[in-house]
Amino acid sequence: MVSVGILLFPGFQMLSLSTSTVFEFANLELERPFYRVDLVSEFGGPVKSSMGFAIDTVPFGQHRYDTLLVVGDNEVLQASAGMLTYLQHAMLTSRRVTSACTGSFHLAAAGLLDGRKATTHWYHARAFRQAYPNVKLEEDRIFTVDGPLWTSAGLTACLDLALALVEHDLGVEVARAVARKLVIYHRRAGGQSQFSALLEIDPKSDRVQSALVYARQHLQEDLSVDRLAEVAHLSPRQFSRLFHAETGQTPAKAIERLRIEAARLMLESGDHPIDIIARDTGFGDPERMRRAFLRAFGQPPQMMRRALQLQA
């Protein structure tokens, strides 16, 4: 049985506890107890969350864990000396030491991340770089893996991390089945951006939002202004004017960003041929996609794929 310790401290963020459900559903999928999950803290007993209610825990040292997960918090709280010592000891006794969200600050404070790559919540990335310049921070990543050290980005990225741990232990089919039962995406690639193009475009009205959601679901189709205006129940001229007023860009530029995001995800999550990616994301041909990638990332898709393969 794989023992998992989820390390809590006063003021921890509750969402990180959702990782326990991933391990629970892996057990359900296998129809046997493969994972055992404990909630641990420095002194044991009730530990108050950022929401104000407490969760019961067992104290450090009561068990050894195959995998230790340090949760995050909302304010980047300082770790106690006892917690740092425990993390340093866990690095010697656990197969994997992992963190969710700002939990990477605690791993860094314990000296575990020096010279290694890691990620954290994008909002706190600048503070992390200033505090721990010896860590190779990859702030635009869902999660990172560097030997026994796994770190995830903010909040819901902990689910991607937990699914990746399950996939590492039990294979892709079990992880995919768990994701389906939890009704979540299986799973975002570790190198995928923390940001969503649809969120960054940030439309204000329901009409523009509905047009963009339609576009993302129909990237292979001809997404002309006329078609998007029809979805938004506006004339093409009204739609173009409203779209630019709300997003600061043209519909064509926004659609290109959605297609780039989809193409990048396909690059990162599989070995699809470049021409297939270009076709499935609506670019039509590889050259058009190459020019879009150069505008967005300063490098062509092939170079990004080689970089991802080297990272792997």
C-alpha positions as CSV (number, residue, x, y, z in Angstrom):
1,M,0.0,0.0,0.0
2,V,1.2,3.5,-0.9
3,S,1.0,5.8,2.1
4,V,0.3,9.5,1.4
5,G,0.8,12.2,4.0
6,I,-0.9,15.5,3.4
7,L,0.9,18.1,5.5
8,L,-1.4,20.8,7.1
9,F,-0.5,23.9,9.1
10,P,-2.6,26.7,10.6
11,G,-4.2,28.8,7.8
12,F,-3.9,26.2,5.1
13,Q,-6.0,26.4,2.0
14,M,-8.8,23.8,1.9
15,L,-8.8,23.2,-1.8
16,S,-5.5,21.2,-1.5
17,L,-7.4,18.5,0.4
18,S,-9.2,17.7,-2.8
19,T,-6.1,15.7,-3.7
20,S,-7.3,13.0,-1.2
21,T,-10.3,12.4,-3.4
22,V,-8.1,11.5,-6.4
23,F,-6.4,8.8,-4.3
24,E,-9.8,7.7,-2.9
25,F,-11.2,7.2,-6.4
26,A,-8.0,5.4,-7.5
27,N,-8.8,2.9,-4.7
28,L,-12.4,2.6,-5.9
29,E,-11.3,2.1,-9.5
30,L,-8.9,-0.8,-8.4
31,E,-11.6,-2.2,-6.0
32,R,-8.9,-2.5,-3.4
33,P,-7.0,-0.1,-1.0
34,F,-3.9,0.9,-2.9
35,Y,-3.5,4.4,-1.3
36,R,-3.7,5.2,2.4
37,V,-4.0,8.9,3.1
38,D,-3.2,10.6,6.4
39,L,-3.5,14.3,7.3
40,V,-0.4,15.3,9.3
41,S,0.7,18.4,11.2
42,E,3.5,19.3,13.6
43,F,1.6,18.6,16.8
44,G,-1.4,16.7,15.6
45,G,-5.0,17.4,16.6
46,P,-7.2,20.0,15.1
47,V,-5.6,22.4,12.6
48,K,-7.6,25.5,11.6
49,S,-7.9,26.2,7.9
50,S,-8.0,29.6,6.2
51,M,-11.8,29.3,6.3
52,G,-11.8,29.2,10.1
53,F,-12.8,25.6,10.7
54,A,-10.4,22.9,11.8
55,I,-9.4,19.5,10.5
56,D,-8.1,16.7,12.7
57,T,-4.5,15.5,12.0
58,V,-1.9,13.1,13.3
59,P,1.5,14.4,14.5
60,F,4.8,14.4,12.7
61,G,6.8,11.2,13.2
62,Q,3.9,8.9,13.9
63,H,4.2,7.4,10.4
64,R,6.6,7.3,7.5
65,Y,5.1,8.2,4.1
66,D,5.9,7.0,0.6
67,T,4.6,10.4,-0.7
68,L,4.4,13.6,1.3
69,L,2.2,16.5,0.0
70,V,2.6,20.0,1.4
71,V,-0.5,22.1,0.9
72,G,-0.6,25.8,0.2
73,D,-2.2,28.9,1.8
74,N,-3.5,32.3,0.8
75,E,-0.9,34.5,2.3
76,V,2.5,32.6,1.9
77,L,2.7,31.9,5.7
78,Q,6.1,31.2,7.2
79,A,6.9,27.6,8.0
80,S,7.9,26.7,11.6
81,A,11.3,25.3,12.4
82,G,9.8,22.0,13.2
83,M,8.0,21.8,9.8
84,L,11.3,22.6,8.0
85,T,13.1,19.9,9.9
86,Y,10.4,17.4,9.1
87,L,10.5,18.2,5.4
88,Q,14.3,17.8,5.3
89,H,13.9,14.4,7.0
90,A,11.1,13.4,4.6
91,M,13.5,14.1,1.7
92,L,15.6,11.3,3.0
93,T,12.8,8.8,3.9
94,S,10.0,9.4,1.3
95,R,10.0,8.3,-2.4
96,R,8.3,11.6,-3.3
97,V,8.0,15.0,-1.7
98,T,5.4,17.2,-3.3
99,S,3.7,20.5,-2.9
100,A,0.5,22.2,-4.0
101,C,0.2,25.9,-4.7
102,T,2.3,28.0,-2.4
103,G,3.5,24.8,-0.6
104,S,6.6,25.2,-2.8
105,F,7.6,28.1,-0.6
106,H,8.0,25.7,2.3
107,L,10.0,23.2,0.2
108,A,12.3,26.0,-0.8
109,A,12.6,27.3,2.7
110,A,13.7,23.8,3.8
111,G,16.4,24.0,1.1
112,L,14.9,21.1,-0.9
113,L,14.5,23.0,-4.2
114,D,18.0,24.6,-4.6
115,G,19.2,24.0,-8.1
116,R,15.9,22.2,-9.0
117,K,12.9,23.3,-11.1
118,A,9.6,24.1,-9.4
119,T,6.5,26.0,-9.9
120,T,4.0,27.8,-7.7
121,H,0.9,30.0,-7.9
122,W,1.5,32.6,-10.6
123,Y,0.4,35.4,-8.3
124,H,3.3,34.7,-6.0
125,A,5.9,33.9,-8.6
126,R,7.8,37.2,-8.3
127,A,8.0,36.9,-4.5
128,F,9.3,33.4,-4.9
129,R,12.0,34.4,-7.3
130,Q,13.2,37.1,-5.0
131,A,13.2,34.9,-1.9
132,Y,14.7,31.8,-3.6
133,P,16.9,32.8,-6.5
134,N,18.6,29.4,-6.6
135,V,15.4,27.6,-7.6
136,K,14.7,27.2,-11.3
137,L,11.1,28.5,-11.1
138,E,8.9,27.7,-14.1
139,E,6.0,29.9,-13.2
140,D,4.0,29.2,-16.3
141,R,3.5,25.5,-15.6
142,I,0.7,23.4,-14.2
143,F,3.2,21.2,-12.3
144,T,6.8,20.2,-12.5
145,V,8.8,17.1,-11.7
146,D,12.4,17.1,-10.8
147,G,13.5,13.7,-9.5
148,P,11.6,13.0,-6.2
149,L,10.3,16.6,-6.0
150,W,6.9,17.4,-7.6
151,T,5.4,20.9,-7.3
152,S,2.1,22.2,-8.7
153,A,0.7,25.6,-9.5
154,G,-2.1,27.3,-7.7
155,L,-5.3,25.9,-6.4
156,T,-7.0,23.4,-8.8
157,A,-3.6,22.5,-10.3
158,C,-3.2,20.2,-7.3
159,L,-5.7,17.9,-9.0
160,D,-3.5,17.7,-12.0
161,L,-0.6,16.9,-9.7
162,A,-2.5,14.1,-7.9
163,L,-3.7,12.6,-11.2
164,A,-0.1,12.6,-12.4
165,L,1.0,10.8,-9.3
166,V,-1.7,8.2,-9.8
167,E,-0.7,7.8,-13.5
168,H,2.9,7.4,-12.4
169,D,1.9,4.6,-9.9
170,L,-0.9,2.9,-11.7
171,G,-0.8,3.9,-15.4
172,V,-2.7,6.2,-17.7
173,E,-5.9,4.2,-17.9
174,V,-6.5,4.2,-14.2
175,A,-5.7,8.0,-14.0
176,R,-8.1,8.6,-16.9
177,A,-10.8,6.6,-15.3
178,V,-10.4,8.5,-12.0
179,A,-10.6,11.8,-13.9
180,R,-13.8,10.7,-15.7
181,K,-15.5,9.8,-12.4
182,L,-14.4,13.2,-10.9
183,V,-15.7,14.9,-14.0
184,I,-12.4,16.8,-14.6
185,Y,-10.1,17.0,-17.5
186,H,-7.6,14.1,-17.8
187,R,-5.2,15.7,-17.0
188,R,-3.6,19.0,-18.1
189,A,0.0,18.4,-19.1
190,G,2.6,19.5,-16.6
191,G,4.0,22.0,-19.1
192,Q,0.7,23.5,-20.0
193,S,0.3,27.2,-19.2
194,Q,-1.5,28.2,-16.0
195,F,-3.4,30.7,-18.0
196,S,-6.4,30.3,-20.2
197,A,-6.8,32.3,-23.3
198,L,-10.5,32.5,-22.8
199,L,-10.0,34.0,-19.3
200,E,-7.3,36.4,-20.5
201,I,-9.6,37.7,-23.3
202,D,-12.1,38.5,-20.5
203,P,-15.3,39.4,-22.3
204,K,-17.9,41.3,-20.3
205,S,-21.2,40.6,-22.0
206,D,-23.0,37.3,-22.4
207,R,-23.2,37.8,-26.1
208,V,-19.4,38.0,-26.6
209,Q,-18.8,35.2,-24.1
210,S,-21.2,32.9,-25.9
211,A,-19.5,33.6,-29.2
212,L,-16.0,32.8,-27.7
213,V,-17.3,29.6,-26.1
214,Y,-18.8,28.6,-29.4
215,A,-15.5,29.4,-31.1
216,R,-13.5,27.3,-28.7
217,Q,-15.8,24.4,-29.3
218,H,-15.7,24.7,-33.1
219,L,-12.1,25.6,-33.8
220,Q,-12.0,23.4,-37.0
221,E,-14.8,25.5,-38.6
222,D,-14.7,28.8,-40.4
223,L,-15.0,31.3,-37.5
224,S,-15.7,34.4,-39.5
225,V,-17.1,37.6,-38.0
226,D,-20.4,36.9,-39.7
227,R,-20.6,33.4,-38.0
228,L,-19.7,34.7,-34.6
229,A,-22.0,37.7,-34.9
230,E,-24.8,35.2,-35.8
231,V,-24.1,33.2,-32.6
232,A,-24.1,36.5,-30.6
233,H,-27.4,37.6,-32.2
234,L,-25.8,40.8,-33.5
235,S,-25.0,42.3,-36.9
236,P,-21.4,41.8,-38.0
237,R,-20.7,45.5,-37.5
238,Q,-22.3,45.6,-34.1
239,F,-20.4,42.4,-33.0
240,S,-17.0,43.7,-34.2
241,R,-17.5,47.0,-32.4
242,L,-18.7,45.4,-29.1
243,F,-16.0,42.8,-29.2
244,H,-13.2,45.3,-29.5
245,A,-14.7,47.5,-26.9
246,E,-14.9,44.6,-24.4
247,T,-11.6,42.9,-25.2
248,G,-9.4,45.5,-26.8
249,Q,-8.7,43.2,-29.8
250,T,-10.3,42.0,-33.0
251,P,-12.3,38.8,-33.2
252,A,-9.7,37.4,-35.6
253,K,-6.9,37.9,-33.1
254,A,-8.9,36.4,-30.3
255,I,-9.7,33.3,-32.4
256,E,-6.0,32.9,-33.2
257,R,-5.2,32.9,-29.5
258,L,-7.7,30.2,-28.8
259,R,-6.3,28.1,-31.7
260,I,-2.7,28.6,-30.4
261,E,-3.7,27.5,-26.9
262,A,-5.4,24.4,-28.3
263,A,-2.4,23.6,-30.6
264,R,0.0,24.1,-27.7
265,L,-2.0,21.7,-25.6
266,M,-1.9,19.0,-28.3
267,L,1.9,19.5,-28.7
268,E,2.3,19.0,-24.9
269,S,-0.1,16.1,-24.4
270,G,0.8,13.8,-27.2
271,D,2.8,13.0,-30.3
272,H,0.3,14.2,-32.9
273,P,1.9,15.1,-36.2
274,I,2.2,18.9,-36.8
275,D,-0.2,18.8,-39.8
276,I,-2.8,17.0,-37.8
277,I,-2.6,19.6,-35.0
278,A,-2.9,22.4,-37.6
279,R,-6.0,20.8,-39.1
280,D,-7.7,20.0,-35.8
281,T,-7.2,23.4,-34.3
282,G,-8.4,25.3,-37.4
283,F,-5.2,26.7,-38.7
284,G,-5.7,24.6,-41.9
285,D,-2.0,24.1,-42.8
286,P,1.3,23.9,-40.8
287,E,2.7,27.1,-42.3
288,R,-0.1,29.2,-41.0
289,M,0.2,27.6,-37.6
290,R,4.0,28.2,-37.6
291,R,3.6,31.9,-38.3
292,A,1.1,32.1,-35.4
293,F,3.5,30.4,-33.0
294,L,6.3,32.7,-34.0
295,R,4.1,35.7,-33.2
296,A,3.0,34.2,-29.9
297,F,6.1,32.4,-28.6
298,G,9.0,33.5,-30.8
299,Q,9.6,29.9,-31.9
300,P,7.9,27.4,-34.3
301,P,5.9,24.4,-33.0
302,Q,8.7,21.9,-33.9
303,M,11.2,23.8,-31.7
304,M,8.7,23.8,-28.8
305,R,8.1,20.1,-29.2
306,R,11.8,19.4,-29.1
307,A,12.1,21.5,-25.9
308,L,9.3,19.5,-24.3
309,Q,10.9,16.2,-25.3
310,L,14.2,17.3,-23.7
311,Q,12.4,18.3,-20.5
312,A,10.7,14.9,-20.5
